[in-house]
Amino acid sequence: MKIAVIGGAGVRTVIFINGLLARYKALHIDEVALYDINQEKQQIITKLCRHVVNRNHKDLIVTESADVREVLQGADYVVTTLRVGGDHSRVMDETIALNAGVIGQETTGVGGFSMAVRTIPILLEYCRLINEIAPNAWIFNFTNPSGLVTQALKSAGYEKVIGICDAPSSTKFRMAAKLGVDEKDLYVEFFGLNHLSWIRSVKIKDEEILPRLLADDAFLKSIQEFSMFDPDLLRMIGFLPNEYLYYYYHREKALANILKSGATRGQTIEQVNKQMMEELKAMDMDADPEGALQIFLYYMQVRENSYMSIESGLAKRPLLEKGQLEVPDGMGYAGVMLDCIEGLQSKDGRDLVLSVENQGSIPGLEDRDVVEVTCHVDETGIHPVRVEEVPEHCYLLMRLIKMYEKETVEAVQEQSEEKAVQALMLHPLINSYSLAKELVAAYSQAYGGLFHKA
């Protein structure tokens, strides 16, 4: 079987390949084909991927091509992981937002909006090609803002699309480690939207332990995702939060921390990626592939250690030196996708958090609304759990953000700046007609027009 990766020059591709090595035989995967519009970067990433395969003495085939049709030919699974406009577009998105006095994080609020309107037309064109060349393939969308663009693809009629985010699985992994239990023995149930979800149940061998965890300040402070939040807030809402809820529950703190830092997350990532690629281009990767891999791993460590540190004000973790760094096991995005493939190929299945159509999972939302919920995935398909009751404060926030998402999709479909303004004025992090109008005009000017066809 074959996996095609559109956006294969992304830095996470190397980690994706490493995560696949432990499971490709069991999942019947024999080839991963990479495509990216940035050919120079793709060739560098392909060499790193092949070295990771060779150093582990595996026979997984990694190919690359400048022809997306060739990469899609015969694909059973397709990964879409794009950054339309490159790293600097993220800097622009965040900076324009901050200049207007609002948070510009790339998936939440106006930063996510700007990224979505650039990305949706491109993704729709790729989906049209997938439908033509590999019509039976499952599409795993890693592209941010994952929930919003997955909604756009579903609204356009593409049924075999699954939105993937590693935040819930990473949270569960850390919780299991802290609790001293095997991850498979810990049941953690999420509900909500992508980057707007809550944990409503935590069980070890069918014993509900969420109330105990909420009462334990030491536990809450020990888990990275929860440590940013005031413990009294978490006890008040009665759930454990997705870390991106920090932008809603502690909005003024997040904005103040970003402004105080003097650099946005996008600027940090842009600089890290630039330095990494300059070092890799300057060396002979064929003569010293392990040295090249260590350079890559060092800069990935720098990148990951700064995650959420600017917004939350938390200290960065110490860095390890180049030379003996291990390749991450691919637990994140790759792990969720591979777990999903494993579930689809098995009778017993797996419980995973995915962005899928609601289909009655969350009461009050439409069946075609894309939600992020715990699903049971097996050979019969993907089955979201049913959330019997949603507190009003969660429901209102979900409904508002879902309405914003669907208005954004309509704005792209109709190429309408008026619709774009309507979408942004709904968003709780904007919540103003005059501010929404100002932001739409600013992004339109920065990009030479808000909407561009693929």
C-alpha positions in Angstrom: 0.0 0.0 0.0 1.1 3.6 -0.6 0.9 6.8 1.3 1.2 10.1 -0.7 2.2 13.2 1.2 1.2 16.6 -0.4 3.5 19.1 1.4 6.2 16.6 1.8 8.9 19.1 2.3 7.5 20.0 5.7 9.9 19.4 8.6 7.5 17.0 10.3 7.8 14.6 7.4 11.1 13.2 8.8 9.4 12.4 12.1 6.4 11.0 10.3 8.7 8.5 8.5 10.4 7.5 11.7 7.0 6.9 13.4 6.0 4.7 10.4 9.0 2.5 10.6 7.8 0.6 13.7 4.4 -0.1 12.0 4.7 -0.1 8.2 4.8 -3.9 7.9 1.8 -4.4 10.2 -0.1 -1.8 8.3 0.9 -3.2 4.9 2.6 0.1 3.8 5.5 -0.3 1.5 5.9 3.2 -0.1 5.7 6.8 0.9 5.7 9.3 -2.0 6.5 13.0 -1.3 5.4 16.0 -3.3 6.0 19.7 -2.6 6.1 22.9 -4.7 9.5 23.7 -3.0 11.7 21.3 -4.8 15.0 22.3 -3.2 13.6 21.8 0.3 11.9 18.6 -0.8 15.1 17.0 -1.9 16.8 17.8 1.4 13.9 16.4 3.4 13.8 13.3 1.2 17.5 12.6 1.9 16.8 12.9 5.6 13.9 10.6 5.4 15.9 8.0 3.5 18.7 8.2 6.0 16.2 7.6 8.8 15.0 4.4 7.0 18.6 3.2 6.3 20.0 3.8 9.8 17.1 1.6 11.1 17.8 -1.1 8.5 14.3 -1.0 7.1 13.1 -1.5 3.6 10.3 1.2 3.4 10.6 2.9 0.1 10.6 6.8 0.1 10.1 8.4 -3.3 9.7 12.0 -4.4 8.5 13.8 -7.5 7.8 17.2 -8.9 4.7 15.8 -10.5 1.8 15.6 -8.0 -0.1 13.2 -10.3 2.8 10.8 -10.2 2.8 10.9 -6.4 -0.9 10.3 -6.2 -1.0 7.4 -8.6 -1.9 4.3 -6.8 -2.1 6.0 -3.4 -4.3 4.3 -0.7 -3.9 7.1 1.8 -3.1 10.8 1.2 -1.7 13.2 3.7 -2.3 17.0 3.1 0.1 19.2 5.1 0.4 22.6 3.5 1.6 26.0 4.5 0.3 28.2 1.6 2.5 31.3 1.5 5.3 29.7 3.4 6.7 30.6 6.9 6.6 34.3 6.3 2.9 34.3 5.7 2.4 33.2 9.3 4.6 36.2 10.5 2.4 38.5 8.4 -0.8 37.0 9.8 0.3 37.4 13.4 1.8 40.8 13.0 -1.3 42.3 11.3 -3.4 41.0 14.1 -1.2 42.3 16.8 -1.1 45.7 15.1 -4.9 45.8 15.4 -4.7 44.8 19.1 -5.9 41.2 18.8 -4.3 37.7 19.0 -3.1 36.4 15.7 -2.3 32.8 16.5 -2.3 30.8 13.2 -5.2 28.5 14.0 -7.3 30.6 16.4 -9.0 33.9 15.5 -8.0 36.1 12.6 -4.6 34.4 12.1 -6.5 31.1 11.5 -9.0 33.0 9.2 -6.2 34.4 7.0 -4.5 31.1 6.7 -7.8 29.4 5.9 -8.8 31.7 3.1 -5.3 31.2 1.4 -5.4 27.5 1.9 -9.0 26.3 1.2 -8.9 26.9 -2.6 -5.5 25.1 -2.9 -6.7 22.1 -0.9 -9.9 21.9 -2.9 -7.8 21.7 -6.1 -5.7 18.9 -4.6 -8.8 17.0 -3.5 -10.2 17.3 -7.1 -7.0 15.6 -8.3 -7.1 12.9 -5.6 -10.7 12.2 -6.6 -9.6 11.8 -10.2 -6.4 9.9 -9.7 -6.9 8.0 -6.4 -10.7 8.0 -5.8 -10.7 5.3 -3.1 -7.9 6.9 -1.0 -8.6 8.2 2.5 -7.4 11.8 2.9 -5.8 12.8 6.2 -5.8 16.5 6.5 -2.9 17.8 8.8 -3.2 21.3 7.3 -4.1 24.1 9.8 -6.5 25.4 10.8 -7.5 21.7 10.6 -11.1 21.8 11.7 -12.0 24.8 9.6 -10.4 23.5 6.3 -11.7 20.0 6.9 -15.2 21.6 7.2 -14.5 23.3 3.8 -13.5 20.0 2.2 -16.6 18.2 3.6 -18.9 21.1 2.6 -17.5 20.6 -1.0 -18.6 17.0 -1.0 -15.3 15.1 -0.2 -16.5 12.3 2.1 -13.3 10.3 2.8 -11.6 13.2 4.7 -10.4 13.1 8.3 -9.0 16.0 10.2 -5.9 15.2 12.2 -4.5 17.1 15.2 -1.9 15.8 17.6 -2.9 17.9 20.6 -5.4 15.5 22.2 -3.2 12.4 21.7 -0.2 14.3 23.1 -2.2 15.3 26.1 -3.4 11.7 26.7 0.2 10.5 26.4 1.4 12.9 29.1 -1.5 12.1 31.4 -0.8 8.3 31.1 2.9 8.9 31.9 2.0 11.0 35.0 -0.6 8.5 36.2 1.8 5.6 35.7 -0.5 3.6 33.4 -0.2 2.3 29.9 -1.7 4.7 27.4 -4.0 1.9 26.1 -5.4 1.4 29.6 -6.4 5.1 29.9 -9.7 6.3 28.3 -9.8 10.0 27.7 -12.9 11.3 26.1 -12.8 14.7 24.2 -15.6 16.7 22.7 -15.8 20.0 20.9 -14.2 21.5 17.8 -10.5 21.4 16.7 -8.5 23.6 19.1 -11.7 24.2 21.0 -12.3 21.0 22.9 -12.7 19.7 26.5 -12.0 16.4 28.3 -15.3 15.2 29.8 -14.2 11.7 31.0 -11.0 10.1 32.2 -11.2 6.4 33.1 -8.7 3.7 34.2 -10.3 0.3 33.8 -13.8 1.8 33.8 -13.2 3.9 36.9 -14.0 7.6 36.4 -11.2 9.7 37.8 -11.8 13.1 36.3 -13.2 14.7 39.6 -10.1 13.5 41.4 -7.7 14.9 38.8 -9.5 18.3 38.8 -9.1 18.5 42.6 -5.4 17.7 42.4 -3.4 20.9 41.9 -0.1 19.0 41.7 -1.4 16.9 38.8 -2.8 20.0 37.0 0.6 21.8 37.2 2.5 18.7 36.1 0.8 18.4 32.7 2.1 21.0 30.2 -1.3 21.6 28.6 -3.1 22.2 31.9 -0.4 24.1 33.7 -1.2 27.3 31.8 -4.7 27.5 33.3 -5.9 28.7 36.7 -6.8 25.5 38.6 -9.9 27.2 40.0 -11.1 27.9 36.4 -10.8 24.2 35.5 -12.8 23.2 38.6 -15.4 25.8 37.8 -16.0 24.5 34.2 -15.7 20.8 35.4 -13.5 19.7 32.5 -9.9 19.5 31.5 -9.1 21.9 28.6 -7.5 21.7 25.2 -4.5 24.0 25.5 -5.8 26.3 22.8 -8.7 27.3 25.1 -6.0 29.4 26.8 -6.6 32.0 24.1 -10.3 32.3 25.2 -10.1 31.8 28.9 -6.9 33.9 29.5 -7.1 36.1 26.4 -5.6 39.2 27.9 -2.7 37.2 29.4 -1.9 35.6 26.1 -2.0 38.9 24.3 0.1 40.6 26.9 2.7 37.8 26.9 3.0 37.9 23.1 3.4 41.7 23.1 6.0 41.6 25.9 8.1 38.9 24.3 8.9 41.1 21.3 8.6 38.1 18.9 5.6 36.1 17.7 5.6 32.3 17.4 5.7 32.7 13.6 8.8 34.8 13.8 10.5 32.2 16.0 9.6 29.4 13.6 10.6 31.3 10.5 14.1 32.0 12.0 14.6 28.4 13.2 13.6 26.9 9.8 15.8 29.4 8.0 18.9 28.6 10.1 18.3 24.9 9.8 17.9 25.0 6.0 21.0 27.2 5.6 23.2 24.7 7.5 21.8 21.8 5.6 22.3 23.4 2.2 25.9 24.3 3.1 27.0 20.7 3.9 27.4 17.5 1.8 24.5 15.5 3.0 25.4 12.5 1.0 28.8 12.3 2.6 27.5 12.9 6.2 23.9 12.0 6.4 24.0 11.5 10.2 25.5 14.9 10.7 22.7 16.4 8.6 20.1 14.5 10.7 21.6 15.8 13.9 21.4 19.4 12.6 17.8 18.8 11.7 17.0 17.3 15.2 18.7 20.1 17.0 16.6 22.8 15.3 13.4 20.7 15.7 14.2 20.6 19.4 14.6 24.4 19.4 11.3 24.7 17.6 9.4 22.3 20.0 10.9 23.8 23.2 9.5 27.2 22.4 5.9 25.8 21.8 3.3 27.9 23.7 6.1 29.5 25.8 5.6 33.0 24.4 1.8 33.0 24.8 1.8 31.4 28.3 4.8 33.0 29.7 6.2 29.6 30.8 9.9 29.0 30.7 11.4 27.1 27.8 12.9 23.7 28.4 16.7 23.2 28.3 18.3 22.2 25.0 20.4 19.1 24.4 23.5 19.4 22.3 23.8 18.1 18.7 25.4 14.7 18.2 23.4 12.3 20.2 19.8 13.5 19.6 17.2 10.8 18.9 14.5 11.0 16.3 11.1 11.5 17.9 8.9 8.4 17.7 6.3 10.1 15.6 3.7 10.0 18.4 2.0 13.2 17.2 0.3 13.7 13.9 1.8 10.6 12.4 0.8 8.5 15.3 -2.9 9.6 15.1 -3.0 8.8 11.4 -1.3 5.4 11.8 -3.7 4.5 14.7 -6.5 5.5 12.4 -5.2 3.3 9.5 -4.7 0.4 12.0 -8.3 0.9 13.3 -9.7 0.9 9.8 -7.9 -2.4 9.1 -9.0 -4.2 12.3 -12.1 -5.8 13.7 -11.6 -4.6 17.3 -10.6 -1.1 16.3 -9.1 1.9 18.2 -10.5 4.9 20.2 -9.1 8.1 18.7 -9.8 11.8 18.7 -10.5 13.0 15.1 -12.2 15.8 13.3 -15.1 14.2 11.5 -18.7 15.0 10.7 -20.9 15.3 13.8 -23.6 12.8 12.8 -25.5 13.2 16.1 -22.4 13.1 18.3 -22.9 16.5 19.9 -26.5 17.5 20.4 -27.5 20.8 18.9 -24.9 20.8 16.1 -25.8 19.8 12.6 -24.9 16.3 11.3 -22.6 17.8 8.7 -20.8 20.0 11.1 -17.1 18.9 11.5 -16.4 18.4 15.2 -13.4 17.0 17.2 -14.5 14.1 19.3 -13.4 10.7 20.5 -14.3 8.1 17.8 -14.2 4.3 17.7 -12.5 3.4 14.4 -12.7 -0.1 13.0 -13.1 -2.0 9.7 -16.8 -0.8 9.5 -15.8 2.9 9.6 -15.4 5.8 12.0 -18.0 6.1 14.8 -18.0 9.3 16.9 -19.1 8.8 20.6 -22.4 10.3 21.5 -22.1 13.2 24.0 -25.4 13.0 25.9 -25.3 16.4 27.5 -23.2 19.6 26.8 -23.0 22.4 29.4 -24.4 25.6 28.0 -21.1 27.5 28.3 -19.4 25.0 26.1 -22.3 24.7 23.7 -22.5 28.5 23.1 -18.8 28.8 22.4 -18.9 25.8 20.0 -21.9 27.2 18.2 -20.3 30.6 17.8 -17.0 29.2 16.5 -18.8 26.7 14.2 -20.9 29.6 12.7 -17.7 31.6 12.2 -16.1 28.6 10.4 -19.1 28.1 8.1 -19.3 31.8 7.3 -15.6 31.7 6.5 -16.1 28.8 4.1 -19.0 30.7 2.4 -16.8 33.8 2.1 -14.2 31.7 0.2 -16.8 30.0 -1.9 -18.4 33.4 -2.9 -15.1 35.4 -2.9 -17.0 37.8 -0.7 -15.2 40.3 1.6 -18.6 41.2 3.1 -19.0 37.6 4.2 -15.5 37.6 5.5 -16.3 40.6 7.7 -19.5 38.8 8.9 -17.4 35.8 9.8 -14.8 37.7 11.8 -17.3 39.8 13.7 -18.8 36.6 15.1 -15.4 35.4 16.5 -15.1 35.9 20.3 -11.5 37.1 19.8 -12.6 39.8 17.4 -16.3 40.4 18.3 -16.6 43.8 16.5 -17.8 44.9 13.1 -15.4 47.8 12.8 -12.5 45.7 13.9 -13.5 42.9 11.5 -13.7 45.4 8.7 -10.3 46.9 9.5 -8.7 43.4 9.6 -10.2 42.2 6.3 -8.9 45.4 4.7 -5.5 44.9 6.2 -5.1 41.3 5.1 -6.5 42.1 1.6 -3.9 44.9 1.2 -1.0 42.7 2.6 -1.8 39.8 0.2 -2.8 41.8 -2.9 -6.4 40.7 -2.4 -8.1 38.5 0.2 -9.1 35.7 -2.1 -7.0 34.0 -4.8 -8.1 31.1 -6.9 -6.0 27.9 -7.0 
